Structures are given as structure tokens and as C-alpha cells.
Amino acid sequence: MPLIIEKTLKGQRALVTGGSSGIGAAVARALAEAGTRVAINYLSDAEDAQKLVDEIQAGGGEAFAVQADVSREEEVKLMFELAIKRWGSLDILIANAGIQLDSAFTEMTLAQWDKVLAVNLTGQFLCAREAVKEFLRRGLIPELSSAMGKIICMSSVHDIIPWAGHVNYAASKGAVLMFMKSLAQEVAHQRIRVNAISPGAIRTPINRSAWETPEAERELLKLIPYERIGEPMDIGHAAVWLASDASDYVIGTTLYVDGGMTLYPGFREGG
């Protein structure tokens, strides 16, 4: 899908966690195309992160890569310090980093439970906390944005759709839903906008087995009323809109970018 994005975020500065691949990389590309300087966070894949930085810079944008484990407080603080030192401040946080450690419930270990919650939920808390602190320190810059700062929590349709065999993941995303709403309620009066994006089935390497073969794709499409698998840039475009002044009155909202997956397509013929 080609990038067709106006420079709606020109001059703004963003941090995308988990930004070296998949949805995070698409969001970073879309933000850069919209005129944003982008800090691309990664955990271990320095090569892919640098390739994305090079790609953005080759297209006339500005980006740099920064390593951090979002579940570790000191690493998150250092990541924000580096980004703020480089660009003076931040205007947008895309809290995208997340993992799956799948298991039947009776076989799920405490380590699997703790790790998924640590990255998918605590990681969002730590990053959002540092972002809000920076927005309040810096204050409103009307020529850049109507809001003092924007936070987009990357969630999943499994914040409302149960998912057997993935109890830790679904629980973490359900918690992100209420985390986002509660934070939005707390900081909206300070002109900080907090929202979420919940992707459905997106064509990324992490779920390759669900779409790689024609048979697998046919089964997956039964869950998608729009009858196509989402592309990473579908999420990128949504993130640009949510970060822009075009959505300035959108507060505490989850945008489901899922081709209708949350419409429970099984009830189209039955129920």
C-alpha cells in the first residue's frame, strides 16, 4: 500500500517503542512521511532498526535508533533522556512494544505470565509516565499542535475478544484498555490526548503462520467481514490521524483497525 500522507505532523518529534519491525516500523515510516522526527526503539534487533533509520533518512526524514527494554524503568528513563537531549523534547509517544508467550493455561508458567504483563502493560505505564512528565515540563507549543502531547497505546482486538491459549496476552491487552482510559481521564484537562489503536489480523512476520498459505488465509478471512488481511500501513495511517490535530477532540478512545473482526462475523448467518 503506497504512502499518501500530507505533512500533517511537520516539526513534531515522536518515539515509537518496538519500532524496528512489523506494525511499529510501519508507524515509524508513516510518522516520518507526515513530517515527524522519529526515535525508533528496539530491544535486540539493532540491524533492522538502523536499516529503518537509513530508509527514513534516505527519504528526507529524520530518525535515530535507541535500544531499551520497555519493562525496565531505568532503561526507559535513559531512552527518554536521549530522545529529549537530541531533539529538545517529544510531542508523540507510540507505545507499541509487545510480546506473546503462548501456552495452554494449565501449562503456562509464572515466568510467561510475568514477562508478557511486564512488557505489554508495565512497559506502557513506564513510557507513558515519562512522556506525560516531558509534556508537562515543556508546555504547549501551539504552532506544532493543539495538544500539549499525544500518547497512542498500541493494543489489540483481544482487549475485548477472548483468546484461548493466549490468556496472558489477552489479559495484558484488556488491561491496556482501562489503563488508557484512566490515564486519558486524568490528563485530558492538561491538553494531553491519550488514545489507543487495536489492530486486528495484520500481515506481519509474528503471525506469518496465520496467512502464509492459501488454506491458512482462507480460515483467517472467515473472521474478517471485510475479507482482507490488514497491512501494517493500515495501522500507520491510523496512528498519523490520531496524532494529528484532525483528531483533536478524540480523547480516551480505542480505534479498532480490524476489518470488522470485532463485529463477531459468526453471527452474520447464525446466532
C-alpha positions as CSV (number, residue, x, y, z in Angstrom):
1,M,0.0,0.0,0.0
2,P,1.6,3.3,-1.1
3,L,2.2,6.1,1.4
4,I,-0.1,9.1,0.7
5,I,0.3,11.2,3.8
6,E,0.4,15.0,3.9
7,K,2.9,16.7,6.2
8,T,0.3,16.9,9.0
9,L,2.9,16.5,11.7
10,K,5.7,18.7,10.4
11,G,8.2,19.6,13.0
12,Q,6.9,17.2,15.7
13,R,9.0,14.6,17.5
14,A,7.9,11.0,18.2
15,L,9.1,7.9,20.0
16,V,7.9,4.6,18.7
17,T,8.6,1.7,21.0
18,G,9.1,-1.7,19.4
19,G,9.7,0.3,16.2
20,S,12.2,-1.9,14.3
21,S,9.7,-4.3,12.6
22,G,6.1,-5.1,11.9
23,I,3.5,-2.6,13.0
24,G,6.0,-0.4,14.8
25,A,8.1,0.0,11.7
26,A,5.1,0.9,9.6
27,V,4.0,3.5,12.2
28,A,7.5,5.0,12.2
29,R,7.5,5.2,8.4
30,A,4.1,6.9,8.4
31,L,5.1,9.4,11.0
32,A,8.2,10.3,9.1
33,E,6.2,10.7,5.9
34,A,3.9,13.1,7.8
35,G,6.9,15.2,8.8
36,T,7.8,13.8,12.2
37,R,11.3,13.2,13.5
38,V,11.2,9.7,14.8
39,A,13.1,7.8,17.6
40,I,12.9,4.1,16.8
41,N,13.1,2.0,19.9
42,Y,14.3,-1.6,19.7
43,L,15.1,-4.4,22.1
44,S,17.7,-6.6,20.3
45,D,17.5,-6.1,16.6
46,A,19.9,-3.2,16.1
47,E,20.4,-4.0,12.4
48,D,16.8,-3.8,11.4
49,A,16.4,-0.6,13.5
50,Q,19.3,1.0,11.7
51,K,18.0,-0.1,8.3
52,L,14.8,1.7,9.0
53,V,16.6,4.8,10.2
54,D,18.6,4.8,6.9
55,E,15.4,4.3,4.9
56,I,13.7,7.3,6.6
57,Q,16.8,9.5,6.2
58,A,17.1,8.5,2.5
59,G,13.6,9.7,2.0
60,G,14.4,13.1,3.5
61,G,13.2,12.4,7.1
62,E,15.0,12.4,10.4
63,A,15.3,9.3,12.7
64,F,17.6,7.6,15.1
65,A,17.6,4.2,16.8
66,V,17.6,3.8,20.6
67,Q,17.9,0.5,22.5
68,A,15.8,-0.2,25.6
69,D,13.8,-2.9,27.3
70,V,10.5,-1.1,28.0
71,S,9.8,-3.2,31.0
72,R,12.9,-1.9,32.8
73,E,12.4,1.5,34.5
74,E,16.0,2.8,34.2
75,E,16.3,1.8,30.6
76,V,13.0,3.7,29.8
77,K,14.2,6.8,31.6
78,L,17.5,6.7,29.7
79,M,15.7,6.3,26.4
80,F,13.6,9.4,27.0
81,E,16.6,11.3,28.2
82,L,18.5,10.5,24.9
83,A,15.5,11.4,22.7
84,I,14.8,14.7,24.6
85,K,18.5,15.6,24.5
86,R,18.7,15.0,20.8
87,W,15.5,17.0,19.8
88,G,14.8,19.2,22.8
89,S,11.5,17.4,23.6
90,L,8.9,14.9,22.4
91,D,5.4,15.5,21.2
92,I,4.2,12.0,20.4
93,L,4.6,8.6,22.1
94,I,3.5,5.4,20.3
95,A,3.6,2.7,23.0
96,N,3.8,-0.2,20.6
97,A,6.3,-2.7,22.1
98,G,4.6,-6.0,22.9
99,I,5.2,-9.8,23.0
100,Q,3.4,-13.1,23.0
101,L,4.4,-16.1,25.0
102,D,1.6,-18.5,24.2
103,S,0.6,-21.6,26.3
104,A,-2.3,-23.7,27.3
105,F,-3.5,-22.2,30.6
106,T,-2.6,-25.2,32.8
107,E,0.9,-25.3,31.4
108,M,1.5,-21.5,31.5
109,T,4.4,-20.7,33.7
110,L,4.6,-17.7,36.1
111,A,7.6,-16.5,34.1
112,Q,5.5,-16.5,30.9
113,W,2.7,-14.6,32.7
114,D,5.0,-12.1,34.3
115,K,7.0,-11.4,31.1
116,V,4.0,-10.6,29.0
117,L,2.5,-8.4,31.6
118,A,5.8,-6.7,32.2
119,V,6.3,-5.7,28.5
120,N,2.7,-5.2,27.3
121,L,1.3,-3.4,30.4
122,T,4.1,-2.2,32.6
123,G,6.1,-1.1,29.6
124,Q,3.2,1.2,28.5
125,F,2.9,2.6,32.1
126,L,6.7,3.4,32.2
127,C,6.8,5.0,28.8
128,A,3.6,7.0,29.2
129,R,4.7,8.2,32.6
130,E,7.9,9.6,31.2
131,A,6.0,11.1,28.2
132,V,3.5,12.9,30.4
133,K,6.3,14.3,32.6
134,E,8.0,15.7,29.5
135,F,4.8,17.2,28.0
136,L,4.1,19.0,31.3
137,R,7.7,20.2,31.6
138,R,7.7,21.6,28.1
139,G,4.3,23.0,27.9
140,L,2.0,23.8,25.0
141,I,3.5,24.7,21.6
142,P,0.5,26.0,19.6
143,E,2.4,26.2,16.3
144,L,3.1,22.5,16.5
145,S,-0.1,21.1,17.9
146,S,-3.3,21.9,19.6
147,A,-2.4,19.4,22.2
148,M,0.4,19.5,24.7
149,G,1.3,15.9,23.8
150,K,-0.2,12.8,22.3
151,I,0.1,9.2,23.5
152,I,-1.2,6.3,21.4
153,C,-1.3,2.9,23.2
154,M,-1.0,0.0,20.7
155,S,-3.4,-2.7,21.9
156,S,-5.2,-5.5,20.1
157,V,-8.7,-6.7,19.2
158,H,-8.0,-9.1,22.1
159,D,-8.6,-6.3,24.5
160,I,-12.3,-7.3,24.0
161,I,-12.2,-10.6,22.1
162,P,-11.2,-13.6,24.4
163,W,-8.4,-15.7,23.1
164,A,-8.0,-19.2,24.4
165,G,-4.4,-20.3,24.6
166,H,-3.2,-16.7,25.0
167,V,-4.6,-15.8,28.4
168,N,-1.6,-13.7,29.4
169,Y,-1.6,-11.7,26.2
170,A,-5.4,-11.1,26.2
171,A,-5.3,-10.1,29.9
172,S,-2.5,-7.6,29.2
173,K,-4.4,-6.0,26.3
174,G,-7.6,-5.9,28.3
175,A,-5.7,-4.0,31.0
176,V,-4.2,-1.6,28.4
177,L,-7.8,-0.6,27.5
178,M,-8.6,0.5,31.0
179,F,-5.1,1.9,31.6
180,M,-5.5,4.1,28.5
181,K,-9.0,5.3,29.5
182,S,-8.0,6.1,33.1
183,L,-4.9,8.0,32.0
184,A,-6.9,9.9,29.4
185,Q,-9.4,10.9,32.0
186,E,-6.6,12.1,34.4
187,V,-4.6,14.2,31.9
188,A,-7.1,15.5,29.3
189,H,-7.6,18.8,31.3
190,Q,-3.9,19.4,30.8
191,R,-4.3,19.2,27.0
192,I,-2.7,15.8,26.7
193,R,-4.5,13.4,24.5
194,V,-4.4,9.6,25.2
195,N,-5.9,7.1,22.8
196,A,-5.3,3.6,21.6
197,I,-5.3,1.6,18.4
198,S,-6.4,-2.0,18.5
199,P,-5.2,-3.9,15.3
200,G,-6.9,-7.0,14.1
201,A,-5.2,-9.5,11.8
202,I,-2.2,-7.7,10.3
203,R,0.2,-9.2,7.8
204,T,3.4,-9.2,9.9
205,P,6.1,-11.8,10.5
206,I,4.9,-12.5,14.0
207,N,1.7,-14.1,12.7
208,R,3.0,-15.5,9.4
209,S,1.6,-19.0,10.0
210,A,-1.9,-17.5,10.0
211,W,-1.7,-16.1,6.5
212,E,1.3,-17.6,4.7
213,T,-0.6,-20.5,2.9
214,P,-3.8,-20.2,0.9
215,E,-5.5,-22.6,3.4
216,A,-4.5,-20.6,6.4
217,E,-5.5,-17.3,4.8
218,R,-9.0,-18.7,3.9
219,E,-9.6,-19.7,7.5
220,L,-8.4,-16.3,8.8
221,L,-10.7,-14.5,6.4
222,K,-13.7,-16.2,7.9
223,L,-13.0,-13.9,11.0
224,I,-12.8,-10.7,8.9
225,P,-16.0,-9.3,7.4
226,Y,-14.1,-7.0,5.1
227,E,-12.4,-10.1,3.6
228,R,-8.8,-8.9,3.5
229,I,-5.9,-9.1,5.9
230,G,-4.7,-5.8,7.2
231,E,-1.4,-4.4,6.2
232,P,1.0,-2.7,8.6
233,M,0.4,0.7,6.9
234,D,-3.3,0.5,7.8
235,I,-2.1,1.0,11.3
236,G,0.5,3.6,10.3
237,H,-2.2,5.8,8.7
238,A,-4.4,5.4,11.7
239,A,-1.6,6.5,14.0
240,V,-0.9,9.6,12.0
241,W,-4.5,10.6,12.2
242,L,-4.7,10.0,15.9
243,A,-1.5,12.0,16.5
244,S,-2.7,15.0,14.3
245,D,-4.9,17.9,15.0
246,A,-7.5,16.3,12.8
247,S,-8.4,14.1,15.8
248,D,-8.0,16.9,18.4
249,Y,-11.4,16.1,20.0
250,V,-10.7,12.4,20.3
251,I,-9.9,11.5,23.9
252,G,-9.8,8.1,25.6
253,T,-10.9,6.3,22.5
254,T,-9.8,2.9,21.1
255,L,-9.7,2.9,17.3
256,Y,-10.3,-0.7,16.1
257,V,-8.5,-1.2,12.8
258,D,-9.6,-4.7,12.2
259,G,-11.7,-5.1,9.0
260,G,-14.7,-5.7,11.2
261,M,-13.2,-8.6,13.3
262,T,-14.8,-7.2,16.5
263,L,-18.2,-7.4,14.8
264,Y,-18.3,-11.2,15.6
265,P,-18.8,-12.3,12.0
266,G,-20.1,-15.7,13.1
267,F,-23.4,-14.0,13.8
268,R,-23.8,-12.9,10.2
269,E,-25.5,-16.2,9.4
270,G,-26.3,-17.6,12.8
271,G,-26.8,-16.8,16.4
